[in-house]
Amino acid sequence: MKLYEYEGKRLFSLVNIPVPRGQVVKSPVHVQGKVVVKSQLLEGGRGKRGLVRVTEDSYGTIQELMKEGINTFLIEEFVPHTREIYLSAMMDRETGNPMIVASPFGGINIEESKDVKTFVIPIDRKLMRYDVDAIEKYVGYRGLGGVIEGLLRLILEYDAELAEINPLAITENGPLALDSKVILDDNALYRHEELLKELQREKVPADSYVELEGDVGIVGNGAGLTMATMDLVKLMGGNPADFLDVGGGADTEKVASAVIRVGSNPKVKKIVINIFGGITRCDEVAKGIVEAYRKINKPIYVRLTGTNEDEGKKILQSQGIRVYEDALTAIGDALRS
């Protein structure tokens, strides 16, 4: 389960990692002085896309960002600092031990940096001073013991798959986590009912939803057909934003839920749906698409064939939704729109 930044910082506070003062809002508010307004989305690259802004007009900034379809914001104090560091913790799959990943340089494009080093901490002993010394020597800053210990606690006590701070600001009062990225292990959520309750989050059933970087949403039934649809979009010059396989025998409710989930991604500008109805009934699929279309109001291009095909097409056409005999034509029209 991916956590929003403000949720990750709540966990940071629980393990004594310092974070800036802030508040979560869902509508424009006035805050005095220079602040950072941060859009709360479950995706990276917010800074590059202008979704994190330093401003002295919090009200107007939030008004502008709400036009992008964003409805939750973290407003934090602006924190002057001298340098930025990267730190994260995860499990080392080769050794089965937790490890710290560190870089003396934090911020955007860290994934392209060559100045990154891993430090494996044996799981059968606690963090030692010489572990911290090695990391601090590499990044060139003393005073990271509490932060490193906190990151490891998130991995070992809270079953996080990843706990990342990028950047960790070095201020005159010590290190401060300016951002958070925390992913909890879905298979271990049952051990953290109290935490989920505190975060007001529910366990999300496992599915095949995958988020990418483009602007085309894709829904298919069956892993093979969904992957083939994604390949066709790429081969024809498009760029998928996300995709989801609704599986076999999907009913109206499941299809509607899938299309809404794919279409709710703010990056998605159009949706391609590729359905081959065997045990899946095309009329049920069509009803689900219509239900979702009324809620997300984004262009939808549907290739629909199989059981109850004619009835399904009539339902879609009656609502002005484009329906096609073959996937190539549907994708072509979507990409040209």
C-alpha positions as a Markdown table, in Angstrom:
| # | Residue | x | y | z |
|---|---|---|---|---|
| 1 | Met | 0.0 | 0.0 | 0.0 |
| 2 | Lys | 1.4 | 3.3 | -1.1 |
| 3 | Leu | 1.0 | 6.1 | 1.5 |
| 4 | Tyr | 0.5 | 9.7 | 0.8 |
| 5 | Glu | 3.3 | 12.0 | 1.8 |
| 6 | Tyr | 1.4 | 13.3 | 4.9 |
| 7 | Glu | 0.7 | 9.7 | 5.9 |
| 8 | Gly | 4.3 | 8.7 | 5.5 |
| 9 | Lys | 5.3 | 11.7 | 7.6 |
| 10 | Arg | 2.9 | 10.5 | 10.3 |
| 11 | Leu | 4.8 | 7.3 | 10.4 |
| 12 | Phe | 8.1 | 9.2 | 10.4 |
| 13 | Ser | 6.9 | 11.0 | 13.6 |
| 14 | Leu | 6.0 | 7.6 | 15.2 |
| 15 | Val | 9.6 | 6.5 | 14.8 |
| 16 | Asn | 11.1 | 9.9 | 15.8 |
| 17 | Ile | 12.2 | 11.1 | 12.3 |
| 18 | Pro | 11.8 | 15.0 | 12.4 |
| 19 | Val | 9.4 | 16.5 | 9.8 |
| 20 | Pro | 8.3 | 20.1 | 9.2 |
| 21 | Arg | 5.3 | 21.6 | 10.8 |
| 22 | Gly | 2.3 | 21.3 | 8.5 |
| 23 | Gln | -1.4 | 20.8 | 8.0 |
| 24 | Val | -3.6 | 18.8 | 5.6 |
| 25 | Val | -6.4 | 20.7 | 3.9 |
| 26 | Lys | -9.0 | 19.8 | 1.2 |
| 27 | Ser | -9.9 | 23.4 | 0.3 |
| 28 | Pro | -8.1 | 26.8 | 0.0 |
| 29 | Val | -6.9 | 28.3 | 3.2 |
| 30 | His | -4.9 | 31.4 | 4.1 |
| 31 | Val | -1.6 | 30.8 | 5.9 |
| 32 | Gln | 0.7 | 33.7 | 6.8 |
| 33 | Gly | 4.2 | 33.8 | 5.4 |
| 34 | Lys | 6.2 | 31.7 | 3.0 |
| 35 | Val | 4.9 | 28.1 | 2.9 |
| 36 | Val | 5.2 | 25.0 | 0.7 |
| 37 | Val | 1.9 | 23.7 | -0.8 |
| 38 | Lys | 2.3 | 20.1 | -1.8 |
| 39 | Ser | -0.3 | 18.2 | -3.8 |
| 40 | Gln | -1.1 | 14.8 | -2.2 |
| 41 | Leu | -1.0 | 12.2 | -5.0 |
| 42 | Leu | 0.2 | 8.6 | -5.0 |
| 43 | Glu | 2.8 | 9.3 | -7.7 |
| 44 | Gly | 6.3 | 10.7 | -8.1 |
| 45 | Gly | 7.6 | 13.6 | -10.1 |
| 46 | Arg | 5.2 | 16.2 | -8.4 |
| 47 | Gly | 8.0 | 18.8 | -8.3 |
| 48 | Lys | 8.8 | 18.4 | -12.0 |
| 49 | Arg | 5.1 | 18.8 | -12.8 |
| 50 | Gly | 4.6 | 22.0 | -10.8 |
| 51 | Leu | 2.5 | 20.3 | -8.2 |
| 52 | Val | 4.7 | 21.3 | -5.3 |
| 53 | Arg | 5.0 | 25.1 | -4.9 |
| 54 | Val | 6.7 | 27.6 | -2.6 |
| 55 | Thr | 4.4 | 30.5 | -2.1 |
| 56 | Glu | 3.2 | 33.3 | 0.1 |
| 57 | Asp | -0.3 | 33.0 | -1.3 |
| 58 | Ser | -1.5 | 29.6 | -0.1 |
| 59 | Tyr | -5.1 | 30.3 | -0.9 |
| 60 | Gly | -4.5 | 31.2 | -4.5 |
| 61 | Thr | -2.0 | 28.4 | -5.1 |
| 62 | Ile | -4.5 | 25.8 | -3.8 |
| 63 | Gln | -7.2 | 27.3 | -6.0 |
| 64 | Glu | -5.0 | 26.9 | -9.1 |
| 65 | Leu | -4.0 | 23.3 | -8.2 |
| 66 | Met | -7.6 | 22.3 | -7.6 |
| 67 | Lys | -8.2 | 23.1 | -11.3 |
| 68 | Glu | -5.8 | 20.1 | -12.0 |
| 69 | Gly | -8.3 | 17.8 | -10.3 |
| 70 | Ile | -6.3 | 17.6 | -7.0 |
| 71 | Asn | -8.3 | 17.8 | -3.8 |
| 72 | Thr | -5.9 | 17.2 | -0.9 |
| 73 | Phe | -2.9 | 19.3 | 0.0 |
| 74 | Leu | -0.2 | 19.4 | 2.6 |
| 75 | Ile | 0.8 | 22.9 | 3.6 |
| 76 | Glu | 4.2 | 23.0 | 5.4 |
| 77 | Glu | 6.4 | 25.7 | 6.8 |
| 78 | Phe | 9.2 | 26.8 | 4.5 |
| 79 | Val | 12.5 | 25.4 | 5.8 |
| 80 | Pro | 15.8 | 27.1 | 5.0 |
| 81 | His | 18.6 | 24.6 | 4.7 |
| 82 | Thr | 22.2 | 24.3 | 3.7 |
| 83 | Arg | 22.2 | 21.0 | 1.8 |
| 84 | Glu | 20.2 | 17.9 | 1.0 |
| 85 | Ile | 20.8 | 14.2 | 1.5 |
| 86 | Tyr | 19.1 | 11.1 | 0.2 |
| 87 | Leu | 18.3 | 8.2 | 2.6 |
| 88 | Ser | 16.0 | 5.2 | 2.3 |
| 89 | Ala | 15.6 | 1.7 | 3.8 |
| 90 | Met | 14.4 | -1.5 | 2.2 |
| 91 | Met | 15.0 | -5.2 | 2.4 |
| 92 | Asp | 18.0 | -6.6 | 0.5 |
| 93 | Arg | 16.5 | -9.5 | -1.5 |
| 94 | Glu | 19.8 | -11.3 | -1.9 |
| 95 | Thr | 20.7 | -11.5 | 1.8 |
| 96 | Gly | 17.3 | -11.1 | 3.5 |
| 97 | Asn | 18.7 | -8.3 | 5.6 |
| 98 | Pro | 17.5 | -4.6 | 5.8 |
| 99 | Met | 19.7 | -2.1 | 4.1 |
| 100 | Ile | 20.1 | 1.7 | 4.0 |
| 101 | Val | 20.6 | 3.4 | 0.7 |
| 102 | Ala | 22.4 | 6.7 | 1.0 |
| 103 | Ser | 23.6 | 9.5 | -1.2 |
| 104 | Pro | 25.3 | 12.7 | -0.2 |
| 105 | Phe | 23.0 | 14.5 | -2.7 |
| 106 | Gly | 19.2 | 14.5 | -2.5 |
| 107 | Gly | 16.4 | 16.0 | -4.6 |
| 108 | Ile | 15.1 | 15.4 | -8.1 |
| 109 | Asn | 16.8 | 13.0 | -10.5 |
| 110 | Ile | 18.3 | 11.0 | -7.6 |
| 111 | Glu | 17.5 | 7.8 | -9.6 |
| 112 | Glu | 20.1 | 8.9 | -12.2 |
| 113 | Ser | 22.8 | 9.7 | -9.6 |
| 114 | Lys | 25.9 | 7.5 | -9.4 |
| 115 | Asp | 26.7 | 8.8 | -5.9 |
| 116 | Val | 24.5 | 6.1 | -4.2 |
| 117 | Lys | 25.8 | 3.4 | -1.8 |
| 118 | Thr | 24.0 | 0.6 | 0.1 |
| 119 | Phe | 24.8 | -0.4 | 3.6 |
| 120 | Val | 23.4 | -3.8 | 4.7 |
| 121 | Ile | 22.5 | -4.2 | 8.4 |
| 122 | Pro | 22.4 | -7.8 | 9.6 |
| 123 | Ile | 18.9 | -8.6 | 10.8 |
| 124 | Asp | 20.1 | -10.7 | 13.7 |
| 125 | Arg | 21.6 | -7.8 | 15.5 |
| 126 | Lys | 20.6 | -4.2 | 16.3 |
| 127 | Leu | 22.0 | -1.1 | 14.5 |
| 128 | Met | 25.5 | -0.4 | 15.8 |
| 129 | Arg | 27.4 | 2.9 | 16.1 |
| 130 | Tyr | 29.9 | 1.7 | 13.4 |
| 131 | Asp | 27.0 | 1.2 | 11.0 |
| 132 | Val | 25.9 | 4.8 | 11.5 |
| 133 | Asp | 29.5 | 6.0 | 11.3 |
| 134 | Ala | 30.0 | 4.3 | 7.9 |
| 135 | Ile | 26.8 | 6.0 | 6.5 |
| 136 | Glu | 27.6 | 9.4 | 8.0 |
| 137 | Lys | 31.2 | 9.2 | 6.6 |
| 138 | Tyr | 29.8 | 8.5 | 3.1 |
| 139 | Val | 27.3 | 11.3 | 3.0 |
| 140 | Gly | 29.6 | 13.7 | 4.9 |
| 141 | Tyr | 27.3 | 14.6 | 7.8 |
| 142 | Arg | 27.3 | 13.7 | 11.4 |
| 143 | Gly | 24.0 | 13.3 | 13.2 |
| 144 | Leu | 22.0 | 10.8 | 11.2 |
| 145 | Gly | 21.7 | 8.1 | 13.9 |
| 146 | Gly | 18.1 | 8.8 | 14.8 |
| 147 | Val | 16.9 | 9.0 | 11.2 |
| 148 | Ile | 18.6 | 5.8 | 10.2 |
| 149 | Glu | 17.2 | 4.0 | 13.2 |
| 150 | Gly | 13.8 | 5.3 | 12.4 |
| 151 | Leu | 13.9 | 4.1 | 8.8 |
| 152 | Leu | 15.0 | 0.7 | 9.9 |
| 153 | Arg | 12.1 | 0.5 | 12.4 |
| 154 | Leu | 9.7 | 1.2 | 9.6 |
| 155 | Ile | 11.0 | -1.8 | 7.7 |
| 156 | Leu | 11.2 | -4.2 | 10.6 |
| 157 | Glu | 8.3 | -3.1 | 12.9 |
| 158 | Tyr | 5.8 | -1.6 | 10.4 |
| 159 | Asp | 6.5 | -4.0 | 7.5 |
| 160 | Ala | 7.4 | -1.2 | 5.0 |
| 161 | Glu | 8.7 | -2.4 | 1.7 |
| 162 | Leu | 10.3 | 1.0 | 1.2 |
| 163 | Ala | 10.8 | 4.0 | 3.5 |
| 164 | Glu | 12.4 | 6.9 | 1.6 |
| 165 | Ile | 13.4 | 10.4 | 2.5 |
| 166 | Asn | 14.2 | 12.6 | -0.5 |
| 167 | Pro | 15.4 | 15.1 | 0.4 |
| 168 | Leu | 16.6 | 15.0 | 3.9 |
| 169 | Ala | 17.3 | 18.6 | 4.6 |
| 170 | Ile | 20.3 | 19.6 | 6.8 |
| 171 | Thr | 19.2 | 22.6 | 8.8 |
| 172 | Glu | 20.9 | 24.5 | 11.6 |
| 173 | Asn | 18.8 | 22.4 | 14.0 |
| 174 | Gly | 19.7 | 19.1 | 12.4 |
| 175 | Pro | 18.2 | 16.8 | 9.8 |
| 176 | Leu | 14.6 | 17.2 | 8.7 |
| 177 | Ala | 12.6 | 15.0 | 6.3 |
| 178 | Leu | 11.1 | 17.3 | 3.7 |
| 179 | Asp | 9.4 | 14.5 | 1.8 |
| 180 | Ser | 8.3 | 10.9 | 2.4 |
| 181 | Lys | 7.7 | 7.9 | 0.3 |
| 182 | Val | 6.5 | 4.8 | 2.3 |
| 183 | Ile | 5.1 | 1.6 | 0.8 |
| 184 | Leu | 3.7 | -0.9 | 3.2 |
| 185 | Asp | 3.7 | -4.6 | 2.4 |
| 186 | Asp | 0.1 | -5.5 | 1.4 |
| 187 | Asn | 0.5 | -9.0 | 2.8 |
| 188 | Ala | 1.3 | -7.7 | 6.2 |
| 189 | Leu | -1.4 | -5.1 | 6.6 |
| 190 | Tyr | -3.4 | -7.5 | 8.8 |
| 191 | Arg | -0.8 | -6.9 | 11.4 |
| 192 | His | -1.4 | -3.1 | 11.4 |
| 193 | Glu | -5.1 | -2.7 | 11.8 |
| 194 | Glu | -4.6 | 0.1 | 14.4 |
| 195 | Leu | -2.3 | 2.0 | 12.1 |
| 196 | Leu | -4.7 | 1.7 | 9.1 |
| 197 | Lys | -7.5 | 3.0 | 11.4 |
| 198 | Glu | -5.4 | 6.0 | 12.4 |
| 199 | Leu | -4.6 | 6.8 | 8.8 |
| 200 | Gln | -8.3 | 6.2 | 7.9 |
| 201 | Arg | -7.2 | 3.8 | 5.2 |
| 202 | Glu | -8.6 | 0.4 | 4.3 |
| 203 | Lys | -6.9 | -2.7 | 2.9 |
| 204 | Val | -7.2 | -2.6 | -0.8 |
| 205 | Pro | -7.8 | -5.9 | -2.5 |
| 206 | Ala | -4.9 | -7.0 | -4.6 |
| 207 | Asp | -5.5 | -6.3 | -8.3 |
| 208 | Ser | -3.6 | -5.8 | -11.5 |
| 209 | Tyr | -3.6 | -2.0 | -11.6 |
| 210 | Val | -0.3 | -0.5 | -12.7 |
| 211 | Glu | 0.5 | 3.2 | -13.1 |
| 212 | Leu | 2.8 | 4.5 | -15.8 |
| 213 | Glu | 3.8 | 8.0 | -17.1 |
| 214 | Gly | 1.7 | 8.6 | -20.2 |
| 215 | Asp | -1.8 | 10.0 | -20.8 |
| 216 | Val | -3.8 | 6.9 | -22.1 |
| 217 | Gly | -5.7 | 4.8 | -19.6 |
| 218 | Ile | -6.2 | 1.1 | -20.6 |
| 219 | Val | -8.7 | -1.4 | -19.4 |
| 220 | Gly | -8.8 | -5.0 | -20.7 |
| 221 | Asn | -10.0 | -8.4 | -19.7 |
| 222 | Gly | -7.3 | -11.0 | -19.3 |
| 223 | Ala | -3.6 | -10.3 | -18.7 |
| 224 | Gly | -2.6 | -11.2 | -22.3 |
| 225 | Leu | -5.2 | -9.0 | -23.9 |
| 226 | Thr | -4.4 | -6.1 | -21.6 |
| 227 | Met | -0.7 | -6.4 | -22.2 |
| 228 | Ala | -1.3 | -6.7 | -26.0 |
| 229 | Thr | -3.4 | -3.5 | -25.8 |
| 230 | Met | -0.7 | -1.6 | -24.0 |
| 231 | Asp | 1.9 | -2.8 | -26.6 |
| 232 | Leu | -0.4 | -1.6 | -29.4 |
| 233 | Val | -0.8 | 1.8 | -27.8 |
| 234 | Lys | 3.0 | 2.1 | -27.6 |
| 235 | Leu | 3.6 | 0.8 | -31.2 |
| 236 | Met | 1.1 | 3.2 | -32.6 |
| 237 | Gly | 2.9 | 6.2 | -30.9 |
| 238 | Gly | 0.9 | 6.5 | -27.7 |
| 239 | Asn | 2.0 | 6.5 | -24.1 |
| 240 | Pro | 0.0 | 4.5 | -21.5 |
| 241 | Ala | -0.7 | 6.3 | -18.2 |
| 242 | Asp | -2.0 | 3.2 | -16.4 |
| 243 | Phe | -3.7 | -0.1 | -17.1 |
| 244 | Leu | -5.9 | -2.6 | -15.3 |
| 245 | Asp | -7.1 | -6.1 | -16.1 |
| 246 | Val | -10.7 | -6.7 | -15.0 |
| 247 | Gly | -10.3 | -10.4 | -15.4 |
| 248 | Gly | -12.8 | -12.9 | -16.7 |
| 249 | Gly | -16.5 | -12.8 | -16.0 |
| 250 | Ala | -16.5 | -9.2 | -14.8 |
| 251 | Asp | -19.9 | -7.8 | -14.0 |
| 252 | Thr | -21.3 | -4.2 | -14.3 |
| 253 | Glu | -20.0 | -3.2 | -10.8 |
| 254 | Lys | -16.5 | -4.5 | -11.4 |
| 255 | Val | -16.1 | -2.9 | -14.8 |
| 256 | Ala | -17.4 | 0.4 | -13.5 |
| 257 | Ser | -15.0 | 0.3 | -10.6 |
| 258 | Ala | -12.1 | -0.5 | -13.0 |
| 259 | Val | -12.8 | 2.3 | -15.5 |
| 260 | Ile | -13.3 | 4.8 | -12.6 |
| 261 | Arg | -10.0 | 3.8 | -11.1 |
| 262 | Val | -8.1 | 4.1 | -14.3 |
| 263 | Gly | -9.9 | 7.3 | -15.3 |
| 264 | Ser | -9.4 | 8.9 | -11.9 |
| 265 | Asn | -5.7 | 9.1 | -12.5 |
| 266 | Pro | -5.2 | 12.9 | -13.3 |
| 267 | Lys | -2.7 | 12.0 | -16.0 |
| 268 | Val | -5.3 | 10.1 | -18.0 |
| 269 | Lys | -6.7 | 12.1 | -20.8 |
| 270 | Lys | -8.5 | 9.3 | -22.7 |
| 271 | Ile | -9.3 | 5.7 | -22.1 |
| 272 | Val | -9.0 | 2.6 | -24.3 |
| 273 | Ile | -11.1 | -0.4 | -23.3 |
| 274 | Asn | -10.5 | -3.7 | -25.1 |
| 275 | Ile | -12.9 | -6.5 | -24.2 |
| 276 | Phe | -13.3 | -10.0 | -25.6 |
| 277 | Gly | -16.4 | -11.4 | -24.1 |
| 278 | Gly | -16.3 | -15.2 | -23.5 |
| 279 | Ile | -17.7 | -15.8 | -20.1 |
| 280 | Thr | -17.8 | -12.0 | -19.8 |
| 281 | Arg | -21.1 | -10.6 | -21.1 |
| 282 | Cys | -20.7 | -7.5 | -23.3 |
| 283 | Asp | -24.0 | -6.0 | -22.1 |
| 284 | Glu | -22.8 | -6.2 | -18.5 |
| 285 | Val | -19.5 | -4.6 | -19.6 |
| 286 | Ala | -21.3 | -1.8 | -21.4 |
| 287 | Lys | -23.5 | -1.0 | -18.4 |
| 288 | Gly | -20.3 | -0.7 | -16.3 |
| 289 | Ile | -18.6 | 1.6 | -18.8 |
| 290 | Val | -21.7 | 3.9 | -19.0 |
| 291 | Glu | -21.8 | 4.1 | -15.2 |
| 292 | Ala | -18.2 | 5.1 | -15.1 |
| 293 | Tyr | -18.4 | 7.5 | -18.0 |
| 294 | Arg | -21.0 | 9.5 | -16.2 |
| 295 | Lys | -18.6 | 10.0 | -13.2 |
| 296 | Ile | -15.2 | 10.5 | -14.9 |
| 297 | Asn | -16.4 | 12.3 | -18.1 |
| 298 | Lys | -13.3 | 11.5 | -20.2 |
| 299 | Pro | -13.3 | 10.3 | -23.8 |
| 300 | Ile | -13.6 | 6.5 | -23.9 |
| 301 | Tyr | -12.9 | 4.2 | -26.9 |
| 302 | Val | -14.2 | 0.7 | -26.7 |
| 303 | Arg | -13.4 | -2.4 | -28.7 |
| 304 | Leu | -16.2 | -4.8 | -27.7 |
| 305 | Thr | -16.8 | -8.3 | -29.1 |
| 306 | Gly | -18.2 | -11.6 | -27.9 |
| 307 | Thr | -21.2 | -12.7 | -25.8 |
| 308 | Asn | -24.2 | -10.3 | -26.1 |
| 309 | Glu | -22.0 | -8.1 | -28.3 |
| 310 | Asp | -24.9 | -6.4 | -30.2 |
| 311 | Glu | -26.7 | -5.5 | -27.0 |
| 312 | Gly | -23.6 | -4.1 | -25.4 |
| 313 | Lys | -22.8 | -1.9 | -28.5 |
| 314 | Lys | -26.4 | -0.5 | -28.4 |
| 315 | Ile | -26.0 | 0.4 | -24.8 |
| 316 | Leu | -22.7 | 2.3 | -25.5 |
| 317 | Gln | -23.9 | 4.0 | -28.7 |
| 318 | Ser | -27.1 | 5.2 | -26.9 |
| 319 | Gln | -24.8 | 7.1 | -24.6 |
| 320 | Gly | -22.6 | 8.5 | -27.3 |
| 321 | Ile | -19.6 | 6.3 | -26.4 |
| 322 | Arg | -17.5 | 5.2 | -29.3 |
| 323 | Val | -17.4 | 1.4 | -29.9 |
| 324 | Tyr | -15.4 | -0.4 | -32.5 |
| 325 | Glu | -15.1 | -3.8 | -34.2 |
| 326 | Asp | -11.3 | -4.0 | -33.8 |
| 327 | Ala | -8.7 | -2.7 | -31.3 |
| 328 | Leu | -6.5 | -1.0 | -33.9 |
| 329 | Thr | -9.2 | 1.3 | -35.1 |
| 330 | Ala | -10.2 | 2.1 | -31.5 |
| 331 | Ile | -6.6 | 2.9 | -30.4 |
| 332 | Gly | -6.0 | 4.9 | -33.6 |
| 333 | Asp | -9.0 | 7.1 | -33.0 |
| 334 | Ala | -8.0 | 7.5 | -29.3 |
| 335 | Leu | -4.5 | 8.6 | -30.2 |
| 336 | Arg | -5.7 | 11.0 | -32.9 |
| 337 | Ser | -8.2 | 12.7 | -30.6 |
